[in-house]
Amino acid sequence: MSEYKRWIAYVYSYDNGNKGNNIGYARVEMRESKSKITIHINVLSVTEPMKVYLYVRENGRMKGIYIGDIYVRKGTGDASFVLNSQSIENSAYGMRDVCGLIIYHNENKYFGSEWDDKPIELKYSEGIKADESVNDSDTPPAVMQYEEEAPEEECVEPEASEDTDIQSEEIPEPSSDNDLTQPESHKEKVADAAEEMMAKYPRMYPFEDDEMLWCIRIEPQDIGHLPIDTWVIANNSFLLHGYYSYRHLVLMKTADKYHPSYLIGVPGVYHNKDEFMAKMFGFELFKPMSSKEDMRGEFGYWCISITDIV
């Protein structure tokens, strides 16, 4: 079984070298052969693409490795990069050498995440500029770039203590791909993970009926505690829009004794326009807080089942 590590790190703004507010996060998934870095930032002051670098430290200097660009749309930037874990962009450095990342706007304004608890000082760096990188290869970076809608707000995800910039955890890699394609196996994994979360996370029950056995309050990064098949939901733009509007999600279990289902709910108000968008992103069910038959204008949760995702 190959080693697999996953962690989430904050991204902060830097103005004239001074560290500012948290404006987003980077999710890192590292395997022996391939690694994936997913970035989400909220920056209202930037409209043009920015270059993304990983950096290593050598002889007291930060050395940048260019991995691609991030595009900002309506104040939100999202990007995902798949890299060779042993040789990032054909360089002499692997993911184990990396100390953090830089999103470069200009020499006075940039965004960064330090993974080694040492300060980011761009004046002591090389290869981190708007028009060049240390990647000497003609091969373009292995980048999967995408854009998603999200409200123009300061990013507060993920939650952690004030002194902690990185949340880390080690998760064993699945033993075979077949395990992920067997519905019964997936359902058991979902049930085990969800029940474990239920015992640790804040309980809430926003509904007037008893259709749900229990509900807990979660955030997008908490989806990482569920089976790997569900992780894609954490980057769903409809889910992120709802989360940044209402600052929470819910994980729920139906009260069906013999065939229970586990759902993720995104808060919102029922309108025909929102129903169309919700279904387009996979949220087929709207569960209102009230028991009224007419749901129009009612607050509730757009739901997606994680029991049947394979």
C-alpha positions as a LaTeX table, in Angstrom:
\begin{tabular}{lrrr}
\hline
Residue & $x$ (\AA) & $y$ (\AA) & $z$ (\AA) \\
\hline
Met1 & 0.00 & 0.00 & 0.00 \\
Ser2 & 1.55 & 3.35 & $-1.02$ \\
Glu3 & 1.65 & 6.26 & 1.39 \\
Tyr4 & $-1.13$ & 8.83 & 1.21 \\
Lys5 & $-1.26$ & 12.17 & 3.05 \\
Arg6 & $-3.80$ & 14.94 & 2.99 \\
Trp7 & $-3.83$ & 18.33 & 4.67 \\
Ile8 & $-5.42$ & 21.76 & 4.38 \\
Ala9 & $-3.38$ & 24.98 & 4.70 \\
Tyr10 & $-4.50$ & 28.59 & 4.98 \\
Val11 & $-3.62$ & 31.18 & 2.33 \\
Tyr12 & $-2.94$ & 34.72 & 3.55 \\
Ser13 & $-2.63$ & 38.06 & 1.81 \\
Tyr14 & 0.70 & 39.90 & 1.89 \\
Asp15 & 1.04 & 43.65 & 1.26 \\
Asn16 & 4.56 & 45.08 & 1.11 \\
Gly17 & 5.78 & 41.98 & 2.93 \\
Asn18 & 3.28 & 42.27 & 5.77 \\
Lys19 & 1.06 & 39.27 & 6.46 \\
Gly20 & $-2.65$ & 40.10 & 6.39 \\
Asn21 & $-5.98$ & 38.27 & 6.49 \\
Asn22 & $-6.81$ & 34.68 & 5.61 \\
Ile23 & $-8.27$ & 34.81 & 2.10 \\
Gly24 & $-8.60$ & 31.11 & 1.29 \\
Tyr25 & $-7.06$ & 27.68 & 1.55 \\
Ala26 & $-5.05$ & 25.04 & $-0.28$ \\
Arg27 & $-5.95$ & 21.36 & $-0.04$ \\
Val28 & $-2.97$ & 19.06 & $-0.63$ \\
Glu29 & $-3.32$ & 15.34 & $-1.41$ \\
Met30 & 0.05 & 13.62 & $-1.71$ \\
Arg31 & 0.78 & 10.12 & $-2.95$ \\
Glu32 & 4.11 & 8.56 & $-3.84$ \\
Ser33 & 3.65 & 9.10 & $-7.58$ \\
Lys34 & 1.13 & 11.94 & $-8.01$ \\
Ser35 & 0.00 & 14.83 & $-5.86$ \\
Lys36 & $-2.95$ & 17.18 & $-6.22$ \\
Ile37 & $-3.19$ & 20.76 & $-4.94$ \\
Thr38 & $-6.60$ & 22.44 & $-4.92$ \\
Ile39 & $-6.74$ & 26.19 & $-4.22$ \\
His40 & $-9.71$ & 28.40 & $-3.34$ \\
Ile41 & $-9.23$ & 32.13 & $-2.68$ \\
Asn42 & $-11.46$ & 35.22 & $-2.39$ \\
Val43 & $-9.73$ & 38.38 & $-3.63$ \\
Leu44 & $-11.79$ & 41.38 & $-4.72$ \\
Ser45 & $-8.77$ & 43.51 & $-5.63$ \\
Val46 & $-7.44$ & 41.28 & $-8.44$ \\
Thr47 & $-9.02$ & 40.58 & $-11.82$ \\
Glu48 & $-6.13$ & 39.24 & $-13.91$ \\
Pro49 & $-4.60$ & 35.73 & $-13.80$ \\
Met50 & $-1.86$ & 35.15 & $-11.23$ \\
Lys51 & 1.06 & 32.72 & $-11.26$ \\
Val52 & 1.19 & 29.95 & $-8.67$ \\
Tyr53 & 4.52 & 28.73 & $-7.27$ \\
Leu54 & 5.51 & 26.07 & $-4.81$ \\
Tyr55 & 8.69 & 26.98 & $-3.00$ \\
Val56 & 11.58 & 25.22 & $-1.29$ \\
Arg57 & 14.19 & 26.72 & 1.01 \\
Glu58 & 17.88 & 26.57 & 0.21 \\
Asn59 & 20.70 & 28.47 & 1.92 \\
Gly60 & 18.28 & 30.86 & 3.58 \\
Arg61 & 16.44 & 31.68 & 0.35 \\
Met62 & 13.05 & 30.73 & $-1.02$ \\
Lys63 & 13.26 & 29.11 & $-4.46$ \\
Gly64 & 10.06 & 29.12 & $-6.53$ \\
Ile65 & 8.78 & 26.32 & $-8.78$ \\
Tyr66 & 6.11 & 27.56 & $-11.17$ \\
Ile67 & 3.15 & 25.14 & $-11.47$ \\
Gly68 & 0.52 & 27.19 & $-13.37$ \\
Asp69 & $-1.92$ & 30.07 & $-13.18$ \\
Ile70 & $-5.04$ & 30.80 & $-11.17$ \\
Tyr71 & $-7.86$ & 32.84 & $-12.68$ \\
Val72 & $-10.02$ & 35.19 & $-10.60$ \\
Arg73 & $-13.66$ & 35.65 & $-11.54$ \\
Lys74 & $-16.00$ & 37.93 & $-9.60$ \\
Gly75 & $-13.62$ & 37.97 & $-6.69$ \\
Thr76 & $-13.13$ & 34.20 & $-6.51$ \\
Gly77 & $-10.21$ & 32.12 & $-7.73$ \\
Asp78 & $-10.22$ & 28.32 & $-7.99$ \\
Ala79 & $-7.57$ & 26.05 & $-9.45$ \\
Ser80 & $-6.39$ & 22.46 & $-9.21$ \\
Phe81 & $-2.93$ & 21.16 & $-10.12$ \\
Val82 & $-1.78$ & 17.55 & $-10.55$ \\
Leu83 & 1.97 & 17.12 & $-10.08$ \\
Asn84 & 4.66 & 14.47 & $-10.08$ \\
Ser85 & 5.40 & 13.88 & $-6.40$ \\
Gln86 & 9.04 & 12.95 & $-7.00$ \\
Ser87 & 9.96 & 15.67 & $-9.50$ \\
Ile88 & 7.75 & 18.76 & $-9.57$ \\
Glu89 & 7.66 & 20.09 & $-13.13$ \\
Asn90 & 10.83 & 18.16 & $-14.01$ \\
Ser91 & 12.79 & 19.93 & $-11.27$ \\
Ala92 & 15.17 & 18.39 & $-8.75$ \\
Tyr93 & 12.56 & 18.84 & $-6.02$ \\
Gly94 & 9.72 & 16.62 & $-4.88$ \\
Met95 & 6.66 & 17.33 & $-2.78$ \\
Arg96 & 8.54 & 16.37 & 0.39 \\
Asp97 & 10.88 & 19.33 & $-0.25$ \\
Val98 & 8.11 & 21.90 & $-0.57$ \\
Cys99 & 7.71 & 24.44 & 2.24 \\
Gly100 & 4.63 & 26.28 & 0.96 \\
Leu101 & 3.09 & 28.11 & $-1.98$ \\
Ile102 & 2.97 & 31.63 & $-3.39$ \\
Ile103 & 0.26 & 33.17 & $-5.58$ \\
Tyr104 & 2.08 & 36.08 & $-7.20$ \\
His105 & 0.36 & 39.34 & $-8.21$ \\
Asn106 & 3.30 & 41.72 & $-8.01$ \\
Glu107 & 6.34 & 42.31 & $-5.80$ \\
Asn108 & 4.26 & 44.33 & $-3.33$ \\
Lys109 & 1.10 & 42.23 & $-3.31$ \\
Tyr110 & 0.96 & 38.45 & $-3.24$ \\
Phe111 & $-0.71$ & 35.58 & $-1.39$ \\
Gly112 & 1.03 & 32.78 & 0.42 \\
Ser113 & 0.83 & 29.70 & 2.60 \\
Glu114 & 3.78 & 28.54 & 4.70 \\
Trp115 & 3.83 & 24.82 & 5.59 \\
Asp116 & 7.02 & 24.88 & 7.65 \\
Asp117 & 6.03 & 27.64 & 10.12 \\
Lys118 & 8.75 & 29.92 & 8.78 \\
Pro119 & 7.92 & 33.40 & 7.45 \\
Ile120 & 7.42 & 34.17 & 3.78 \\
Glu121 & 9.92 & 36.85 & 2.78 \\
Leu122 & 9.84 & 37.45 & $-0.94$ \\
Lys123 & 12.88 & 39.73 & $-0.81$ \\
Tyr124 & 14.91 & 36.60 & 0.00 \\
Ser125 & 13.62 & 34.58 & $-2.95$ \\
Glu126 & 14.50 & 33.64 & $-6.47$ \\
Gly127 & 12.41 & 32.54 & $-9.43$ \\
Ile128 & 9.17 & 34.07 & $-8.12$ \\
Lys129 & 8.20 & 36.77 & $-10.60$ \\
Ala130 & 5.24 & 37.61 & $-12.78$ \\
Asp131 & 7.02 & 36.74 & $-16.03$ \\
Glu132 & 9.40 & 33.88 & $-15.25$ \\
Ser133 & 9.93 & 30.71 & $-13.24$ \\
Val134 & 12.66 & 28.24 & $-12.38$ \\
Asn135 & 11.07 & 25.55 & $-14.55$ \\
Asp136 & 13.48 & 25.11 & $-17.43$ \\
Ser137 & 11.41 & 22.44 & $-19.16$ \\
Asp138 & 9.41 & 23.20 & $-22.32$ \\
Thr139 & 6.70 & 20.90 & $-21.03$ \\
Pro140 & 3.71 & 22.87 & $-19.70$ \\
Pro141 & 2.64 & 22.21 & $-16.10$ \\
Ala142 & 0.18 & 19.36 & $-15.51$ \\
Val143 & $-2.73$ & 21.61 & $-14.60$ \\
Met144 & $-6.47$ & 21.10 & $-14.35$ \\
Gln145 & $-7.92$ & 24.63 & $-14.22$ \\
Tyr146 & $-11.53$ & 25.46 & $-13.48$ \\
Glu147 & $-13.62$ & 28.37 & $-12.32$ \\
Glu148 & $-16.55$ & 28.33 & $-9.92$ \\
Glu149 & $-19.07$ & 30.92 & $-8.77$ \\
Ala150 & $-18.98$ & 31.99 & $-5.12$ \\
Pro151 & $-20.10$ & 35.12 & $-3.25$ \\
Glu152 & $-17.65$ & 37.96 & $-2.86$ \\
Glu153 & $-16.79$ & 37.45 & 0.82 \\
Glu154 & $-13.68$ & 36.93 & 2.89 \\
Cys155 & $-12.86$ & 33.27 & 3.13 \\
Val156 & $-13.02$ & 31.84 & 6.63 \\
Glu157 & $-12.51$ & 28.16 & 5.75 \\
Pro158 & $-11.19$ & 25.96 & 7.23 \\
Glu159 & $-11.77$ & 26.40 & 10.98 \\
Ala160 & $-8.78$ & 26.03 & 13.27 \\
Ser161 & $-7.11$ & 27.70 & 16.22 \\
Glu162 & $-5.54$ & 31.13 & 15.75 \\
Asp163 & $-2.03$ & 29.71 & 16.00 \\
Thr164 & $-2.55$ & 26.91 & 13.50 \\
Asp165 & $-2.06$ & 27.48 & 9.77 \\
Ile166 & $-2.20$ & 23.84 & 8.71 \\
Gln167 & $-4.64$ & 21.06 & 9.44 \\
Ser168 & $-3.14$ & 17.67 & 8.66 \\
Glu169 & $-4.23$ & 14.10 & 8.70 \\
Glu170 & $-3.00$ & 10.82 & 7.28 \\
Ile171 & $-5.53$ & 8.62 & 5.53 \\
Pro172 & $-4.69$ & 5.11 & 4.27 \\
Glu173 & $-5.06$ & 4.77 & 0.55 \\
Pro174 & $-7.80$ & 2.35 & $-0.55$ \\
Ser175 & $-6.40$ & $-1.11$ & $-1.16$ \\
Ser176 & $-8.04$ & $-1.46$ & $-4.57$ \\
Asp177 & $-10.21$ & 0.49 & $-6.98$ \\
Asn178 & $-12.78$ & $-2.28$ & $-6.84$ \\
Asp179 & $-13.64$ & $-1.31$ & $-3.27$ \\
Leu180 & $-14.84$ & 2.07 & $-4.49$ \\
Thr181 & $-17.17$ & 0.67 & $-7.13$ \\
Gln182 & $-19.12$ & $-1.73$ & $-4.98$ \\
Pro183 & $-22.29$ & $-0.01$ & $-3.74$ \\
Glu184 & $-22.58$ & $-2.07$ & $-0.55$ \\
Ser185 & $-18.95$ & $-1.41$ & 0.38 \\
His186 & $-19.42$ & 2.31 & $-0.24$ \\
Lys187 & $-22.61$ & 2.44 & 1.84 \\
Glu188 & $-20.87$ & 0.79 & 4.75 \\
Lys189 & $-17.99$ & 3.24 & 4.57 \\
Val190 & $-20.38$ & 6.19 & 4.45 \\
Ala191 & $-22.35$ & 4.85 & 7.41 \\
Asp192 & $-19.23$ & 4.24 & 9.50 \\
Ala193 & $-17.74$ & 7.66 & 8.78 \\
Ala194 & $-21.01$ & 9.54 & 9.23 \\
Glu195 & $-21.83$ & 7.85 & 12.54 \\
Glu196 & $-18.34$ & 8.63 & 13.82 \\
Met197 & $-18.81$ & 12.29 & 12.85 \\
Met198 & $-22.23$ & 12.36 & 14.49 \\
Ala199 & $-20.60$ & 11.58 & 17.84 \\
Lys200 & $-18.14$ & 14.49 & 17.53 \\
Tyr201 & $-19.89$ & 17.34 & 15.71 \\
Pro202 & $-22.50$ & 19.84 & 17.01 \\
Arg203 & $-26.04$ & 18.48 & 16.88 \\
Met204 & $-28.86$ & 20.54 & 15.38 \\
Tyr205 & $-32.38$ & 19.76 & 14.24 \\
Pro206 & $-33.89$ & 22.57 & 12.14 \\
Phe207 & $-36.98$ & 20.68 & 10.91 \\
Glu208 & $-40.51$ & 20.57 & 12.33 \\
Asp209 & $-41.05$ & 16.92 & 11.35 \\
Asp210 & $-39.18$ & 13.78 & 12.41 \\
Glu211 & $-38.11$ & 12.59 & 8.96 \\
Met212 & $-34.45$ & 12.81 & 9.97 \\
Leu213 & $-32.97$ & 10.69 & 12.74 \\
Trp214 & $-30.21$ & 13.20 & 13.42 \\
Cys215 & $-28.49$ & 16.24 & 11.91 \\
Ile216 & $-25.07$ & 17.71 & 12.61 \\
Arg217 & $-23.51$ & 21.01 & 11.61 \\
Ile218 & $-20.46$ & 20.70 & 9.34 \\
Glu219 & $-18.29$ & 22.77 & 7.00 \\
Pro220 & $-16.91$ & 21.92 & 3.53 \\
Gln221 & $-13.54$ & 20.68 & 4.82 \\
Asp222 & $-15.33$ & 18.18 & 7.07 \\
Ile223 & $-16.39$ & 16.25 & 3.96 \\
Gly224 & $-12.78$ & 15.02 & 3.93 \\
His225 & $-13.69$ & 12.69 & 6.80 \\
Leu226 & $-16.16$ & 10.85 & 4.56 \\
Pro227 & $-15.16$ & 8.23 & 1.93 \\
Ile228 & $-13.07$ & 9.47 & $-0.97$ \\
Asp229 & $-15.99$ & 9.21 & $-3.44$ \\
Thr230 & $-17.73$ & 12.08 & $-1.65$ \\
Trp231 & $-14.81$ & 14.52 & $-1.65$ \\
Val232 & $-15.78$ & 16.04 & $-4.98$ \\
Ile233 & $-18.86$ & 17.53 & $-3.28$ \\
Ala234 & $-16.60$ & 19.81 & $-1.22$ \\
Asn235 & $-15.68$ & 21.69 & $-4.42$ \\
Asn236 & $-19.27$ & 21.88 & $-5.72$ \\
Ser237 & $-19.91$ & 25.55 & $-6.51$ \\
Phe238 & $-23.57$ & 25.36 & $-5.44$ \\
Leu239 & $-22.50$ & 23.97 & $-2.07$ \\
Leu240 & $-19.81$ & 26.65 & $-1.63$ \\
His241 & $-22.27$ & 29.40 & $-2.53$ \\
Gly242 & $-24.70$ & 28.19 & 0.13 \\
Tyr243 & $-21.96$ & 27.76 & 2.70 \\
Tyr244 & $-20.50$ & 31.25 & 2.25 \\
Ser245 & $-24.01$ & 32.72 & 2.42 \\
Tyr246 & $-25.09$ & 30.93 & 5.63 \\
Arg247 & $-21.79$ & 29.72 & 7.13 \\
His248 & $-22.79$ & 26.10 & 7.66 \\
Leu249 & $-23.85$ & 22.82 & 6.05 \\
Val250 & $-25.67$ & 19.86 & 7.57 \\
Leu251 & $-24.99$ & 16.14 & 7.47 \\
Met252 & $-28.16$ & 14.14 & 8.18 \\
Lys253 & $-29.43$ & 10.61 & 8.48 \\
Thr254 & $-32.97$ & 9.69 & 7.50 \\
Ala255 & $-35.16$ & 7.97 & 10.08 \\
Asp256 & $-35.91$ & 4.99 & 7.81 \\
Lys257 & $-35.11$ & 2.06 & 10.11 \\
Tyr258 & $-34.40$ & $-0.48$ & 7.38 \\
His259 & $-32.94$ & 1.63 & 4.55 \\
Pro260 & $-31.45$ & 4.81 & 6.05 \\
Ser261 & $-29.75$ & 7.34 & 3.81 \\
Tyr262 & $-27.12$ & 9.96 & 4.59 \\
Leu263 & $-27.54$ & 13.40 & 3.06 \\
Ile264 & $-25.58$ & 16.63 & 2.88 \\
Gly265 & $-27.78$ & 19.70 & 3.07 \\
Val266 & $-26.98$ & 23.19 & 1.77 \\
Pro267 & $-28.98$ & 26.03 & 3.35 \\
Gly268 & $-31.14$ & 28.17 & 1.12 \\
Val269 & $-34.61$ & 29.48 & 0.25 \\
Tyr270 & $-36.93$ & 27.63 & $-2.11$ \\
His271 & $-37.48$ & 29.40 & $-5.43$ \\
Asn272 & $-37.97$ & 27.91 & $-8.88$ \\
Lys273 & $-34.76$ & 29.55 & $-10.08$ \\
Asp274 & $-32.78$ & 28.07 & $-7.20$ \\
Glu275 & $-34.37$ & 24.66 & $-7.76$ \\
Phe276 & $-33.07$ & 24.63 & $-11.32$ \\
Met277 & $-29.54$ & 25.50 & $-10.19$ \\
Ala278 & $-29.64$ & 23.03 & $-7.31$ \\
Lys279 & $-30.64$ & 20.12 & $-9.55$ \\
Met280 & $-28.02$ & 21.09 & $-12.10$ \\
Phe281 & $-25.37$ & 20.61 & $-9.39$ \\
Gly282 & $-26.85$ & 17.35 & $-8.07$ \\
Phe283 & $-29.00$ & 18.61 & $-5.17$ \\
Glu284 & $-32.28$ & 16.99 & $-6.15$ \\
Leu285 & $-34.24$ & 17.38 & $-2.91$ \\
Phe286 & $-35.33$ & 20.47 & $-0.99$ \\
Lys287 & $-36.31$ & 19.89 & 2.63 \\
Pro288 & $-37.97$ & 22.93 & 4.24 \\
Met289 & $-37.71$ & 23.66 & 7.93 \\
Ser290 & $-41.47$ & 24.06 & 8.17 \\
Ser291 & $-44.14$ & 21.48 & 7.43 \\
Lys292 & $-46.04$ & 23.74 & 5.01 \\
Glu293 & $-47.16$ & 22.15 & 1.77 \\
Asp294 & $-46.32$ & 25.28 & $-0.22$ \\
Met295 & $-42.53$ & 25.52 & $-0.05$ \\
Arg296 & $-42.16$ & 28.76 & $-2.03$ \\
Gly297 & $-40.12$ & 31.28 & $-0.08$ \\
Glu298 & $-39.47$ & 28.82 & 2.75 \\
Phe299 & $-36.01$ & 28.41 & 4.25 \\
Gly300 & $-34.58$ & 24.91 & 4.27 \\
Tyr301 & $-31.85$ & 22.71 & 2.83 \\
Trp302 & $-31.04$ & 21.54 & $-0.67$ \\
Cys303 & $-29.95$ & 17.93 & $-0.23$ \\
Ile304 & $-27.74$ & 15.44 & $-2.01$ \\
Ser305 & $-27.48$ & 11.80 & $-1.02$ \\
Ile306 & $-23.97$ & 10.57 & $-0.28$ \\
Thr307 & $-25.17$ & 7.00 & 0.31 \\
Asp308 & $-25.48$ & 6.22 & $-3.39$ \\
Ile309 & $-22.44$ & 8.06 & $-4.77$ \\
Val310 & $-20.13$ & 5.52 & $-6.45$ \\
\hline
\end{tabular}
